Amino acid sequence: MASMIPDILVNNDAWVDVYSATGITVGVALQIQNKGSGIALVYTGASAPPSLEGYGYAVQTFDVANVDSGEAGCFILARGAINVQQV
């Protein structure tokens, strides 16, 4: 059984690099659950988007987003706890 990765706490004022925050190797497939309040935005790309608006896809509270293997990076903008697991 894989070890549990602690939740990431984010405060909705900057994009957070999911791979750096979790220690997961860039390009590994991920499952991301929004455990915070409100919508989380998930963006895949080599670097964070240039602004806080107009990027990423929406993940409702307690919904899950999947990030495919081979992505150059993954960033999240949210308020509260985010759970990330390797797939």
Backbone bond lengths (Angstrom), bond angles and torsions (degrees), N, CA, C in turn:
res aa  C-N    CA-C-N  psi(-1)  N-CA   C-N-CA  omega(-1)  CA-C   N-CA-C  phi
1 M - - - 1.450 - - 1.531 108.88 -
2 A 1.324 116.47 134.60 1.464 121.28 -179.74 1.523 110.19 -69.42
3 S 1.330 115.10 148.30 1.459 118.48 177.92 1.522 110.09 -73.31
4 M 1.307 116.41 148.79 1.462 122.68 -178.17 1.514 109.65 -78.59
5 I 1.319 116.68 132.99 1.459 122.24 177.09 1.524 107.27 -92.82
6 P 1.335 118.31 129.22 1.470 120.37 179.94 1.530 111.60 -61.07
7 D 1.316 116.21 151.93 1.461 121.12 177.12 1.527 110.31 -59.85
8 I 1.333 114.99 149.96 1.457 122.19 172.15 1.523 105.99 -94.78
9 L 1.319 117.71 133.16 1.459 121.38 175.68 1.522 108.48 -102.12
10 V 1.323 116.54 120.65 1.462 121.33 -178.74 1.525 109.66 -123.91
11 N 1.339 115.90 154.54 1.465 118.07 -173.74 1.526 114.55 -121.22
12 N 1.321 118.59 17.13 1.456 123.61 168.89 1.528 114.77 69.32
13 D 1.340 117.85 18.73 1.461 118.01 178.93 1.530 113.13 -116.11
14 A 1.336 116.35 -1.57 1.463 120.61 177.32 1.532 109.09 -159.89
15 W 1.323 115.93 149.39 1.462 120.33 174.69 1.523 108.93 -67.40
16 V 1.333 117.03 136.20 1.459 123.12 179.56 1.528 108.55 -109.31
17 D 1.330 116.32 130.10 1.461 122.27 177.04 1.534 107.92 -74.90
18 V 1.321 116.55 110.50 1.465 121.64 -174.89 1.525 111.51 -64.76
19 Y 1.316 117.03 -42.42 1.466 119.44 -179.12 1.533 110.98 -64.59
20 S 1.321 117.97 -44.06 1.466 120.57 178.67 1.521 111.91 -64.94
21 A 1.331 116.83 -41.43 1.460 121.44 -177.19 1.523 112.77 -67.18
22 T 1.336 116.71 -27.62 1.463 120.23 -176.63 1.521 113.72 -103.06
23 G 1.331 116.71 -18.26 1.459 119.64 -175.10 1.513 113.34 81.02
24 I 1.319 117.87 7.88 1.461 122.21 177.95 1.531 108.28 -78.76
25 T 1.314 116.51 140.71 1.460 122.07 179.70 1.527 110.52 -63.26
26 V 1.331 116.12 133.15 1.470 121.42 178.52 1.525 109.66 -56.74
27 G 1.312 116.00 134.51 1.458 122.25 178.26 1.509 114.82 99.81
28 V 1.331 117.28 -12.28 1.470 121.18 177.10 1.526 108.34 -73.79
29 A 1.327 117.29 140.39 1.470 121.49 177.72 1.526 109.87 -63.83
30 L 1.338 115.80 141.28 1.459 121.82 -177.01 1.524 111.71 -126.96
31 Q 1.319 114.59 154.95 1.459 122.56 167.19 1.526 105.62 -122.67
32 I 1.335 115.92 122.87 1.460 121.68 -175.05 1.520 108.98 -118.02
33 Q 1.335 116.86 125.04 1.460 121.16 176.86 1.524 109.68 -111.82
34 N 1.323 114.90 129.42 1.461 121.46 176.23 1.523 108.25 -82.63
35 K 1.318 117.32 107.88 1.461 122.09 178.00 1.526 111.38 -103.93
36 G 1.331 116.44 3.75 1.453 121.53 -177.62 1.512 112.26 -89.21
37 S 1.323 115.03 -169.10 1.457 120.30 179.03 1.521 109.24 -99.72
38 G 1.291 116.64 130.63 1.459 121.39 179.87 1.510 112.38 88.08
39 I 1.306 115.23 -175.82 1.454 123.03 -176.21 1.525 110.45 -79.60
40 A 1.324 116.03 137.98 1.461 122.40 171.42 1.519 107.28 -102.80
41 L 1.314 116.63 146.94 1.456 121.54 174.59 1.519 108.98 -110.88
42 V 1.333 116.36 129.61 1.454 122.54 178.72 1.525 107.58 -113.23
43 Y 1.321 115.99 129.32 1.462 122.20 -178.40 1.521 108.86 -127.88
44 T 1.320 117.41 132.89 1.452 120.89 175.82 1.519 109.47 -110.60
45 G 1.317 115.87 131.16 1.455 122.89 -179.95 1.518 108.90 171.09
46 A 1.321 116.14 168.90 1.463 120.91 -175.86 1.520 113.27 -69.65
47 S 1.333 117.07 -26.36 1.467 119.94 179.05 1.524 109.27 -140.46
48 A 1.319 115.51 162.18 1.472 120.88 -178.27 1.528 110.17 -63.36
49 P 1.325 116.95 149.01 1.462 120.62 175.73 1.531 110.97 -59.69
50 P 1.336 117.28 155.77 1.454 120.81 -177.09 1.529 115.01 -74.17
51 S 1.330 117.44 -12.92 1.461 119.58 178.90 1.518 109.97 -144.10
52 L 1.322 115.91 172.77 1.468 121.23 -179.25 1.517 112.63 -86.27
53 E 1.318 118.06 -8.53 1.468 121.11 -176.37 1.521 111.23 -121.70
54 G 1.322 115.32 146.49 1.450 120.68 172.50 1.513 115.52 88.25
55 Y 1.322 118.21 9.66 1.453 121.33 -178.36 1.524 110.12 -131.57
56 G 1.324 116.31 154.54 1.457 122.30 174.50 1.509 113.41 85.45
57 Y 1.321 114.77 169.17 1.457 119.99 175.74 1.521 109.52 -113.38
58 A 1.325 115.21 146.34 1.465 122.41 -171.35 1.526 111.93 -79.51
59 V 1.326 114.71 137.51 1.460 122.28 175.12 1.522 107.12 -126.92
60 Q 1.322 116.63 115.10 1.459 122.23 -179.37 1.533 110.73 -69.04
61 T 1.313 116.82 160.99 1.458 122.26 177.53 1.524 110.44 -54.14
62 F 1.316 115.89 130.14 1.466 127.45 -179.65 1.524 114.41 71.20
63 D 1.337 118.29 0.36 1.462 120.39 173.05 1.522 109.52 -82.27
64 V 1.321 114.84 166.30 1.462 122.11 -176.70 1.523 109.49 -120.86
65 A 1.330 115.67 140.52 1.461 122.39 172.81 1.519 108.18 -117.99
66 N 1.309 116.05 143.51 1.460 120.86 177.22 1.524 109.31 -109.99
67 V 1.327 115.49 136.47 1.455 122.55 176.34 1.522 106.66 -111.92
68 D 1.324 116.32 123.82 1.461 121.40 -177.51 1.520 111.97 -68.53
69 S 1.321 115.85 153.76 1.456 119.85 175.07 1.526 109.04 -66.94
70 G 1.313 115.62 151.80 1.449 120.57 178.80 1.512 115.11 91.67
71 E 1.333 117.83 -4.16 1.470 119.90 177.86 1.528 109.64 -66.89
72 A 1.327 116.12 145.48 1.470 121.79 -177.36 1.528 112.77 -76.84
73 G 1.330 116.97 -13.28 1.455 122.20 179.78 1.509 109.77 175.18
74 C 1.323 116.28 167.51 1.463 121.80 178.37 1.525 108.32 -148.50
75 F 1.318 115.30 130.41 1.456 122.19 -177.97 1.523 109.31 -128.33
76 I 1.337 115.66 148.41 1.461 119.84 -179.04 1.523 110.07 -132.92
77 L 1.317 114.51 144.14 1.459 122.84 175.03 1.521 105.94 -126.70
78 A 1.320 117.17 117.30 1.466 120.68 -173.71 1.522 110.01 -159.14
79 R 1.318 115.05 176.91 1.461 121.59 176.32 1.524 108.05 -126.41
80 G 1.332 116.01 109.25 1.455 119.83 177.74 1.517 112.85 113.17
81 A 1.319 116.01 -151.63 1.464 122.45 -174.31 1.523 111.64 -87.45
82 I 1.319 114.42 139.49 1.458 122.83 175.24 1.524 107.14 -126.83
83 N 1.318 116.63 130.58 1.453 120.46 177.55 1.525 108.35 -103.55
84 V 1.334 115.73 130.46 1.466 121.92 -178.64 1.510 108.40 -125.72
85 Q 1.320 116.00 132.44 1.459 121.35 176.65 1.524 109.45 -134.11
86 Q 1.325 115.59 148.08 1.468 120.51 172.89 1.521 108.51 -72.52
87 V 1.315 115.56 144.20 1.474 119.86 178.30 1.515 108.74 -107.45
